[in-house]
């Protein structure tokens, strides 16, 4: 997994990040990720809804608020509930 992470990092960085999160969700913490730019929040755990979705659909705005969920809520395949 370390070699795959290094090989994918430049061109397929999102896929490498997703692979590491999948392994972590299965209990295999291969690589520890640290965000040097944001020590308090860490890495995003999911993509946010677009601004058009939030401004035109009040249900999205009500359910997800200001968008801080991207740092705390896992996606379903990484152990999250949604």
N, C-alpha and C positions, 0 to 999 in steps of 0.2 A: 504494500500500500504506500509506503514511503516513496518508492520509485515512481509509482503511478502519479502521486501527488506532484512530484518534481517535474515529471514529463508533461503533465496537463496544465501546470501552473500558468504558463504564459498565454496559451491559446484557448484552453478549456478550463479556466480557473473556476467558473461557476460549477462545472461538473465535478471538479476535484473537491471543492468545498462540500458539495452535496454528498459525495462518497464518504467523506470523513464524518459527516453528520449521520449518515445511515449506519455506519459502523458504530458510532457512539450510541445510537439508539438501540443497537443490538447488544450493547455491553462491552464492545471492544474499542477502548479508547487508545487508538494507535498514535495519533498526533495531537498534541495539545496546542490549540490555537489561542494566541494572545493578540489583542488589538492594541498596539502601542499608541494609537491616536485617541482612543476612548476607553480608558481603564474602568470607568464606572458602569457602562452599559454593555460593552462587548460587541460581538458580531451580530448582524441581523440574522434572524431565524427564519424569515419568510419575506416575500415581496409584499409591499403595501398595495392597497387599492389605488388606482389612479385618481387624480384630483377630479376628473370629470365624473367618475363613478360616485365619489363622496359628495360632490356638490349637487348632483342631480337625483341621487337616491337617498332619501332621509334614513332609510333602514340601514344602509351601510354606515352612514355617519353615526347613527345611534349605537350600532353594534361594535364599531371599532374606534370610535372617538378620534383622538388627535394623531393616531398613527404610531404611538409608542409601542403598540402590540408587536411590531416587527422585531423588537429586541427581546421580548419576553415569551411570546407564544410560539411553540413549535408547530410545524406543519404536521399533517396526519401521519406521514410516513416516517417521521422522526420522533414519534411518541406523543404528538399533540392530539387535541380532541376535535379539531376542525380541519 
